[in-house]
Amino acid sequence: MSRSNIYTSCLKRVLDILLSLTGLIVLSPLFLFISLAIVLNDPGPVLFSQRRMGRGKTFFIMHKFRSMKRSAPGDVPTHLLENPERYITRVGRVLRKYSLDELPQIWDIFVGNMSVVGPRPLLWNQEDLIIERDKYGANDITPGLTGWAQINGRDELEIPLKAKLDGEYAAALRKGALSGFWMDFICFFGTFLKVFRASGVVEGRKPLPGEGGRDGDRDAGFDDFGFKKIFTIDRTAQKKVLITGANSFIGTSFEAWAHEYYPENFEIDILDLHKDSWRDWDFSVYDVVFHVAGIAHADVGNVSNEAKTLYYNVNTHLAEETAQMARRAGVRQFIFMSSMIIYGESHVRGERITKDTVPCPANFYGDSKWQADRGVRALQTEDFKVAVLRPPMVYGRGCRGNYPLLARLAKRLPVFPDFDNERSMLYIDNLTEFLCLLMLTGEGGIFFPQNAEYTRTADMVQMIARTSGRRLSATRLLNPAVALALHIPGKISGLAHKAFGNMAYDQEISRYEGLDYQKVSLEQSIQDMERKTG
């Protein structure tokens, strides 16, 4: 905040501590009752943790009572969900109606991440409201449990008006101690009236003017799933391929595989998109453009807006621009590496991703890939086939990411948690074989390549240890520690979900008649990797 006074710099925080401490003590029986009701209605975690934007556009973990089923999308505002009623539990419907699901935020107030009164904390992907709030300096204020916009319409408000009301609140705080205190007084007691009336709550996405029934976050209209087709491989075909994106693990692996196993079929060039001169390249001489350029998944917990913009510029806009250039040049097939990350980062065990699963990115990295996924598919024509691959975790010799970390643990730890989980994975040799076959067909569509079997983290780690000549015991005694780590907000839960979370495709959508690409089993792939790296 550009100007402070005794109220904003001291008294407001003192009141927050006193009110939140009192609330935690007085409402503890209600907390217990709600917790029991949630578990009895839908077994699972009582609390729902979510990354929100705090003061100065920094991020913190905000808490709520869980009002939705565990299968509900994570970082999507409820008013943006299509048919949110299918996700909300019976108990959750009551909690949301009277805003009881917000009560755990009293703890967030007590520890200083929030205030009793202030603008509501935003999700990272509510860019439109973030931009509007910037105009009024409302993003420089500690977010609140309730606020001026909350008692003047809440979800019913359009974004510009909501931001303007948040700006009025910010202006009142800047004006002086008395003005700030009086505004907080009005908001605090006005909230009780609002909650009692249960007004202003809107469940579900409101169509934009002129939008009609658009279903923008689904695959509707793109029912071009590869598993529905029969593929014919022309083993005599000769293809000239341009890989757009230099020094990528997948790109270089594909080039090596094609050179070894399909030397008569492919002539391959690589184009570095870091150089501005790439737009002068002649695309017209190629049959296939294979786009692999992109920023890989990194720690997305606390990054600047500039970093987010870079993700979208590279992962989304660069992919779309490359596809447009390829189409204009008469290229017949464009292959884009999307990602399983567009479906989020973890699912409930047993709930596998199918063709009907709605993509729901958990962060801006996933959203940047999803926007590109949709954008390049929209360019498909009869003469320009677009193939989008949504692979799970790809691993192989020289890969980065989770596999090398698990391999190091397998070679050093004496014991490992025997935790039940299920993940789809894709060995690089299976992927490169799939790519070669797909290019020989010249077809487009949406593809979900994966290994022929699912992976259980404990089993995989033991395979690595055996291949390395070590003994590693898996024990369920460590499972409570894993279960706890999965629910600790922040980086700990993020790492735990990467290692022990569930993320699997239904095998049905990964089988393609005529494309025999699942050549290497999980155990064979581990033996192959350890033999060549050891």
Steps between C-alpha positions, in 0.01 A plus 500: 500500500645834397376688812464367853356630825478373855194290415643323195849464646405380849142502626350303212741210561433510877126476434560211257691304764241562774199421281655190341620357831155554651340342194723191514412442867128576487435317172706188576187285573353611167828415327480148643135454401564618142806274471298194600220590259746534210663161566168320544359651181807448280802323658823685443688808619306747712693803381558622148827687446551732206770739384369857501642842429577708808627849565730636231404211268699248700348158557390313811301186579140573593275250680132413474270226617471260208161549337565310178570141409864401484473469120421871458751718308748671732587852387181601321261757648160342554325758284719388206406133530250349263224333705671539840208329675642163398807570714340655811412261785175517697679637804703729277185655360399615850851615585524710186153648535586648840874548430591251775759346268706819546538459880847333492631828359478629856828312546644671190408831664662402828835414332495822297433381146157662500303769681143492627406764242659554162466404132441127456823308418513408132609187321817526291299466177246778562712728283209720393412597858869534596551749218188695593603517866842633403329812368383583853794372702277233654762226453727675750264427792489191719205292378206445731239252613238754401510835331325794338436309176374199698219692669409682178425208273772234535486253206223696329736787421668541164878517514541876437249586773651251745847650442360851537345413838828347615663824388256704708596293803871554431441874465319511836796335672742745341285798593560472874467299819139599571391440141665158496353394833151615400518308170608183682220549753240523221639195317525289815142548618363517146634149445271351765196638321628373167569151634163482674327578171734260311501743210757571235614140459512383137585137431611441146635685205301793363519517118654815365286730286447339161676181607201273512574142595874499428684214664851636471682284752395167357603298196152538352526573129840326488378141506805392301633243744769276359376184671185512285700462177662218307852592389687379196880519504677564172841351564630639169398860572772762510441801723693818544457611861574831669540493877422847635692536823866416551662291776178353638510154654208374290618666178855367514376155609262486205775600258732226632224234490393587146861500382559152648173324418349696210802630304326464163178672607604825664717798419509726805595864556495688832406868529607703803211735588715705736644679197286775351589381150287185538201677347693530174538121475340332200236264640365408158756223439379291796231234528490511882569765760560352845472777761685433827602853606369598842577582861493187711314462830678680782418631848190710435433587862629855512590657169467845354241610246788539254585132541138402443492712186810320374330161547206610286724666239708185454262214576189649343563783254821356351330165440202665331723722286710201390187304405365796302828532309498129426145512366569803282806326357300193397637258763275195514541393865569696819579313821481681833623371835228592747503340845299302753545806725195657333287269717653626824776352714331223696176301495315277742619140481287298258372807313689461175500762229277410205400674179215663697721645773493879486847660489549714808854637544616546858730794426611740229754248363223250433273772367767620255522146358120467491454828314757386242334157479170665409658764278692270267208256468279787385727537195437150365360465147472214250841594364663586833483217753569597860607226740504593868676266743412517870763270649541424870845526659759413235817338627815359344873536477596862559154608614437754771227513760365243744661182369865596569401600853326167564799316355735675743271416792479136391879474504542662841201424723469173693118526523224670303126561565280219368234751401222411255479730202456474125671700229529490125854535365656493155845364422684711244552203263124435497435867431754530217364183338150647525618823336664319210188293434271801530708700252485213251119510518480878454194503727381753755297472820533493877729229636576366849809277461612317813673181608296182482490476881444742785772596745492473878776715648608245761522222239698718261751601767552135593557413133767769478667372815500137377643601165777687683580192712354642822234384741233748594211415729156655456305548821152627578626638830605814314161546334358731771790737436419500127130558569589793724739646243227488236293742709768741620455824304782627281800329348478193722159396367613589147797264522290230667238514224768477232642187662190330642202666332265331255500604135405235246341475157250226426695255284210491254582847367869415460458205261501579127421239237796488264741687732696235690716727713498346850820305434671526840351406837560701816747248643683470168527878476653525847748222423591673175550837669705369790715288268586795278540757779674267744 
